[in-house]
Amino acid sequence: MVTPVALGLLCFFAFLAGFIDSIVGGGGLIQLPAMLLLLKGTPVPTILGTGKVSSLMGTAAALRSYAGKVPIRWRAVGTAAAVAGVFSFLGARVVSQLPQELLPPLVLGLLVAIAVYTFWRKDFGSLHAPRLSAQREPLYGALVGLIIGFYDGFFGPGTGSFLLFAFVGLFGYDFITSSASAKLVNVATNLAALLYFAYTGQILWAVALPMALCNMVGSTLGAHLALRHGTGFVRVLFLVVVGSFIVKLSLQVFG
């Protein structure tokens, strides 16, 4: 039984997670630890399933806010979303069979490299200059969807930030276009994982639905701020979120 105070705190953290995630990804870094702390005694798969409801609704709300205001290259991003959804489902199935402790050191190294590169390249993500041909974009989209989709189903934290970096660094999109594109792919990965958790009955709907509403409000607000303040604002927030994730993973790996 979740107390009203605990539910109120969960809704607050869901709002904050939606706000951050709609701009640069990484909302799971806020929402998941809060759920683990406030839902003690609840099986971890049920916590993950409950959180996916909130994440999916928030990500969908952010995507709706970007729609019509940010051009999305559908051949590339749509391909990435479709492939990511399939491999996110497969990742969720595989996660129970492989040791997750092998992933944090690898993810930590990738995030450090991403942070250094983004900080060093002051113009990184400031201009929208797609660098791939119309024929190659769907192929690269499928590759991004395969790798990051499987990662989201298997491990998860930081998926939005990895997608954002991939669309900026690999495709040449600016931060705003990349953020909108990442939301589309993230909707697919969240939906695939949610279907798995719902099918196996691992969702606390009385907790998930209020959290989803608050996540949607935070996501809508965050997307509007990103559109208003532009790529520079998104770049700074991206570095802050990635830096926070580096600190968290460093404590986990070396502590």
C-alpha atoms as one frame of an Amber mdcrd trajectory, in Angstrom:
protein
   0.000   0.000   0.000   1.503   3.337  -1.079   0.906   6.224   1.339  -0.403
   9.575   0.030   2.920  11.212   0.987   4.927   8.621  -0.945   2.618   8.968
  -3.952   2.973  12.752  -3.842   6.770  12.458  -3.826   6.675   9.963  -6.685
   4.537  12.367  -8.708   6.972  15.217  -8.023   9.956  13.172  -9.193   7.972
  12.005 -12.227   7.319  15.659 -13.133  11.021  16.495 -12.754  12.037  13.419
 -14.760   9.647  14.355 -17.559  10.986  17.898 -17.652  14.623  16.797 -17.994
  13.909  13.873 -20.287  11.924  15.914 -22.798  14.953  18.123 -23.459  18.071
  15.958 -23.215  17.010  12.519 -21.972  18.153  11.000 -18.697  14.845  11.309
 -16.848  15.241   7.743 -15.641  18.166   8.896 -13.497  15.637  10.833 -11.429
  12.532   8.678 -11.551  13.951   5.173 -11.042  15.984   5.858  -7.857  12.954
   7.631  -6.355  10.748   4.626  -7.092  13.272   2.186  -5.642  13.421   4.270
  -2.454   9.692   4.973  -2.052   8.357   1.580  -3.174  10.447  -0.594  -0.867
   9.415  -4.225  -0.907   8.076  -4.004  -4.458   9.762  -6.401  -6.908  12.173
  -4.585  -9.219  10.447  -5.776 -12.438   7.176  -4.291 -11.119   8.951  -0.993
 -10.395  10.408  -0.989 -13.909   7.012  -1.759 -15.454   5.287   0.937 -13.404
   7.933   3.476 -14.389   7.560   2.624 -18.081   3.945   3.835 -18.037   5.094
   7.228 -16.777   8.058   7.370 -19.154   5.994   6.440 -22.199   3.285   9.033
 -21.552   5.820  11.760 -20.812   7.883  10.994 -23.896   4.758  10.940 -26.050
   3.710  14.332 -24.637   7.135  15.795 -25.440   6.970  14.390 -28.969   3.555
  15.990 -29.430   4.990  19.347 -28.335   7.803  19.079 -30.883   5.500  17.884
 -33.691   4.906  20.517 -36.333   7.553  22.813 -34.862  10.677  20.726 -35.514
  11.204  18.955 -38.863  11.766  15.218 -38.470  13.465  13.209 -41.214  11.022
  10.333 -41.131  12.933   7.818 -43.272  15.864   7.801 -40.861  14.102   8.408
 -37.559  11.113   6.187 -38.370  13.434   3.322 -39.295  15.386   3.823 -36.066
  12.143   3.811 -34.043  10.827   0.608 -35.639  14.071  -1.306 -35.184  14.583
   0.092 -31.666  11.146  -1.099 -30.567  11.861  -4.674 -31.667  15.288  -4.801
 -30.058  14.092  -3.106 -26.867  11.622  -5.970 -26.447  14.407  -8.497 -27.077
  16.659  -6.691 -24.604  13.968  -6.932 -21.931  13.771 -10.677 -22.536  17.551
 -11.144 -22.395  18.134  -9.011 -19.299  17.318 -11.808 -16.870  19.949 -14.103
 -18.381  23.081 -11.924 -18.469  25.021 -10.171 -15.662  24.161  -6.466 -15.651
  27.230  -5.580 -13.576  29.328  -5.768 -16.757  27.572  -2.785 -18.313  28.136
   0.176 -15.912  31.934   0.439 -16.516  31.399   0.393 -20.296  28.597   2.961
 -20.122  30.705   5.149 -17.824  33.543   5.219 -20.357  31.165   6.111 -23.193
  29.592   8.942 -21.209  32.960  10.441 -20.287  33.949  10.424 -23.966  30.608
  12.015 -24.942  30.927  14.751 -22.299  34.519  15.607 -23.267  33.684  15.704
 -26.981  30.567  17.859 -26.485  32.412  20.284 -24.192  35.421  20.523 -26.505
  33.363  21.086 -29.681  31.685  24.393 -28.856  29.703  24.317 -32.115  28.563
  20.711 -31.625  24.813  20.545 -32.290  24.464  24.272 -32.973  23.814  23.895
 -36.713  21.402  21.599 -38.522  23.483  20.177 -41.365  22.495  16.563 -42.200
  25.583  14.819 -43.486  24.164  11.496 -44.733  22.537  10.854 -48.098  18.843
   9.942 -48.336  19.857   6.347 -49.109  22.238   5.990 -46.162  20.111   7.659
 -43.480  17.669   4.730 -43.058  20.579   2.272 -42.825  22.258   4.292 -40.087
  18.861   4.734 -38.446  18.417   0.965 -38.305  21.881   0.575 -36.780  21.160
   3.200 -34.106  17.799   1.592 -33.372  19.347  -1.882 -33.060  22.105  -0.880
 -30.642  20.350   1.706 -28.486  16.996  -0.098 -28.582  18.564  -3.282 -27.227
  20.446  -1.250 -24.623  17.219   0.407 -23.451  15.477  -2.928 -22.980  18.491
  -4.524 -21.330  19.814  -1.733 -19.082  18.083   1.568 -19.830  19.532   4.589
 -17.984  20.828   7.278 -20.314  19.034   6.002 -23.420  17.646   9.442 -24.298
  21.068  11.050 -23.957  22.691   8.397 -26.156  20.013   8.911 -28.814  20.489
  12.668 -28.685  24.255  12.332 -29.123  23.818   9.833 -31.978  21.520  12.119
 -33.963  23.845  15.093 -33.455  27.162  13.345 -33.993  26.263  10.730 -36.589
  23.474  12.376 -38.583  24.539  16.024 -38.239  21.243  17.277 -36.775  21.161
  20.219 -34.370  20.255  19.671 -30.706  16.601  20.660 -31.086  15.978  18.393
 -34.087  17.907  15.597 -32.383  15.862  15.965 -29.213  12.606  15.656 -31.156
  13.955  12.687 -33.125  15.151  10.972 -29.935  11.655  11.296 -28.473  10.146
   9.399 -31.390  12.607   6.528 -30.994  12.173   6.548 -27.217   8.400   6.249
 -27.562   8.973   3.037 -29.527  11.407   1.552 -26.970   9.196   2.499 -24.018
   6.090   1.085 -25.701   7.807  -2.219 -26.488   9.040  -2.643 -22.919   5.662
  -1.576 -21.508   3.862  -4.230 -23.570   6.149  -6.864 -22.069   5.588  -5.687
 -18.487   1.830  -5.324 -18.982   1.558  -8.809 -20.471   3.368 -10.255 -17.454
   1.226  -8.249 -14.983   4.087  -6.211 -13.527   2.525  -2.730 -13.291   1.053
  -0.905 -10.265  -1.603   1.065 -12.133  -2.707   3.079  -9.071   0.830   4.487
  -8.895   1.625   4.504 -12.604  -1.299   6.647 -13.779  -0.795   9.655 -11.426
   2.941   9.543 -12.157   2.214   9.440 -15.890   0.057  12.560 -15.647   2.800
  14.472 -13.806   5.460  13.233 -16.219   3.367  14.487 -19.136   3.068  17.952
 -17.565   6.843  18.111 -16.968   7.614  16.850 -20.478   5.339  19.404 -22.125
   6.900  22.245 -20.131  10.438  21.062 -20.900   9.793  20.765 -24.627   8.356
  24.287 -24.759  11.424  25.666 -22.945  13.762  23.842 -25.349  11.933  25.302
 -28.348  11.976  28.799 -26.833  15.636  28.897 -25.739  17.206  26.942 -28.612
  20.229  24.716 -29.066  22.538  26.508 -26.608  20.159  25.835 -23.723  19.837
  22.160 -24.709  23.623  21.778 -25.025  24.258  23.116 -21.508  21.546  20.961
 -19.964  22.856  17.939 -21.892  26.307  18.411 -20.336  24.774  18.786 -16.858
  22.733  15.583 -17.178  25.602  13.557 -18.651  27.919  14.883 -15.914  25.434
  13.820 -13.237  25.158  10.372 -14.776  28.979  10.086 -14.820  29.104  10.883
 -11.095  26.354   8.367 -10.317  27.959   5.569 -12.328  31.413   6.363 -10.912
  30.073   5.874  -7.390  28.461   2.618  -8.459  31.534   1.261 -10.253  34.261
   2.416  -7.865  32.255   2.499  -4.646
